[in-house]
């Protein structure tokens, strides 16, 4: 089994990839990767390394001021033909409108798309690149999320948060001097998106036991190594130390490489991400603003850590779980979905019709696997999750928000996010196996006390 955790970034992105004992051939599409002080000057080198001539450069108003103008000047000085497009709006979203705006202004004479930004701009450009058949690259402006190197985009489709699997960028430039000047909330968001990996790996392993989902230990260990690197540098966030920010950026890129290797987002997200997805969907339903994804994920991580603390105190009861399944009422479930999801409820109901999470026969199989592997599940929790106080203190020292109330998320939305998270996609989470054990209501009441 390849030891990804001990490899350099250059080794992780080698073109030929790696055969793995998990049965997959792991490869990341990246051909050019530079992280460090002043590397924005290498933008023309990246374009040349990708064998391209004329990039379509996409920014928003904020990222243009931070780095887009500099990229424009660098490309002009290097006599690299290019087209600039600034997506209008004070705060853009990863939705159909912005995607369409980029497509409508796309110059077909351009042979690649160059994103200048972080999460939203990168995701939009990956989707547009996939649709137009153009490779993408990115000049990052903030260490705010782990999706730089991933082959998926977190998008809003018909007001539902979905992961669209397309193509990862072929080139990444992360200038640590630029990243260190990002708004502090974006630095906090990067930390929030990284600490989520504790939960993600834990739930990936549990799902592997309960549902038989694909799992790769080599990728999991790569994620753990990225976590160790990031946590060691966390104290430098408040100081805007470029070297510490570089370490965090490297950890975030490694996380994206792990997702590209696995070809799914599972190595990087679990229930903590679904708190964020649910709050975003609720805000979209109400036409209200929501906070940065990584900040919401960080708060979701703290909530999920508390849920796991309680899980460690329970004893699974077959009768309770089976009685819960016998009492399941599809009409009541649908009414609950319509209350929580509003206009998007129809899409959630369609997801259930396809994957059958509420099917009694499937529940019986999952329940047997939970009960037969309960000791192993507890062992996994102890192995993967850090000490709660250590994690909390590391995050709190940066000054980042730590509770839903601090980002104006009401308690009922926290409870509804926990209850509804298992319905968004066919992804087995801690709230999923609590539902299988008949404990959803008990844990929902526990969340009300936090």
Rosetta blueprint (number, residue, H / E / L):
1 X L
2 X L
3 X L
4 X H
5 X H
6 X H
7 X L
8 X L
9 X H
10 X H
11 X H
12 X H
13 X L
14 X L
15 X L
16 X L
17 X L
18 X E
19 X E
20 X L
21 X L
22 X L
23 X L
24 X L
25 X E
26 X E
27 X L
28 X L
29 X L
30 X L
31 X L
32 X E
33 X E
34 X E
35 X E
36 X E
37 X L
38 X L
39 X H
40 X H
41 X H
42 X H
43 X H
44 X H
45 X H
46 X H
47 X H
48 X H
49 X H
50 X L
51 X L
52 X L
53 X L
54 X L
55 X E
56 X E
57 X E
58 X E
59 X E
60 X E
61 X H
62 X H
63 X H
64 X H
65 X H
66 X H
67 X H
68 X H
69 X H
70 X H
71 X H
72 X H
73 X H
74 X H
75 X H
76 X H
77 X H
78 X L
79 X L
80 X L
81 X L
82 X E
83 X E
84 X E
85 X E
86 X E
87 X E
88 X L
89 X L
90 X L
91 X L
92 X L
93 X L
94 X L
95 X E
96 X H
97 X H
98 X H
99 X H
100 X H
101 X H
102 X H
103 X H
104 X H
105 X H
106 X L
107 X L
108 X L
109 X L
110 X L
111 X L
112 X E
113 X E
114 X E
115 X E
116 X E
117 X E
118 X L
119 X H
120 X H
121 X H
122 X H
123 X H
124 X H
125 X H
126 X H
127 X H
128 X H
129 X H
130 X H
131 X H
132 X H
133 X L
134 X L
135 X E
136 X E
137 X E
138 X E
139 X E
140 X E
141 X L
142 X L
143 X L
144 X L
145 X L
146 X L
147 X L
148 X L
149 X L
150 X L
151 X L
152 X E
153 X E
154 X E
155 X E
156 X E
157 X E
158 X L
159 X L
160 X E
161 X E
162 X E
163 X E
164 X E
165 X E
166 X L
167 X L
168 X L
169 X L
170 X L
171 X E
172 X E
173 X E
174 X E
175 X E
176 X H
177 X H
178 X H
179 X H
180 X L
181 X L
182 X L
183 X L
184 X H
185 X H
186 X H
187 X H
188 X H
189 X H
190 X H
191 X H
192 X H
193 X H
194 X H
195 X H
196 X H
197 X H
198 X H
199 X H
200 X H
201 X H
202 X H
203 X H
204 X H
205 X H
206 X H
207 X H
208 X H
209 X H
210 X H
211 X H
212 X L
213 X L
214 X L
215 X L
216 X L
217 X H
218 X H
219 X H
220 X H
221 X H
222 X H
223 X H
224 X H
225 X H
226 X H
227 X H
228 X H
229 X H
230 X H
231 X H
232 X H
233 X H
234 X H
235 X H
236 X H
237 X L
238 X L
239 X L
240 X L
241 X L
242 X H
243 X H
244 X H
245 X H
246 X H
247 X H
248 X H
249 X H
250 X H
251 X H
252 X H
253 X H
254 X H
255 X H
256 X H
257 X H
258 X H
259 X H
260 X H
261 X H
262 X H
263 X L
264 X L
265 X L
266 X H
267 X H
268 X H
269 X L
270 X L
271 X H
272 X H
273 X H
274 X H
275 X H
276 X H
277 X H
278 X H
279 X H
280 X H
281 X H
282 X H
283 X H
284 X H
285 X H
286 X H
287 X L
288 X L
289 X L
290 X L
291 X L
292 X L
293 X H
294 X H
295 X H
296 X H
297 X H
298 X H
299 X H
300 X H
301 X H
302 X H
303 X H
304 X H
305 X H
306 X H
307 X H
308 X H
309 X H
310 X H
311 X H
312 X L
313 X L
314 X L
315 X L
316 X L
317 X L
318 X H
319 X H
320 X H
321 X H
322 X H
323 X H
324 X H
325 X H
326 X H
327 X L
328 X L
329 X L
330 X H
331 X H
332 X H
333 X H
334 X H
335 X H
336 X H
337 X H
338 X H
339 X H
340 X H
341 X H
342 X H
343 X H
344 X H
345 X H
346 X H
347 X H
348 X H
349 X H
350 X H
351 X H
352 X H
353 X H
354 X H
355 X H
356 X L
357 X L
358 X L
359 X L
360 X H
361 X H
362 X H
363 X H
364 X H
365 X H
366 X H
367 X H
368 X H
369 X H
370 X H
371 X H
372 X H
373 X L
374 X H
375 X H
376 X H
377 X H
378 X H
379 X H
380 X H
381 X H
382 X H
383 X H
384 X H
385 X L
386 X L
387 X L
388 X H
389 X H
390 X H
391 X H
392 X H
393 X H
394 X H
395 X H
396 X H
397 X L
398 X L
399 X L
400 X L
401 X L
402 X L
403 X L
404 X H
405 X H
406 X H
407 X H
408 X L
409 X L
410 X L
411 X H
412 X H
413 X H
414 X H
415 X H
416 X H
417 X H
418 X H
419 X H
420 X H
421 X H
422 X H
423 X H
424 X H
425 X L
426 X L
427 X L
428 X L
429 X L
430 X H
431 X H
432 X H
433 X H
434 X H
435 X H
436 X H
437 X L
438 X L
439 X L
440 X H
441 X H
442 X H
443 X H
444 X H
445 X H
446 X H
447 X H
448 X H
449 X L
450 X L
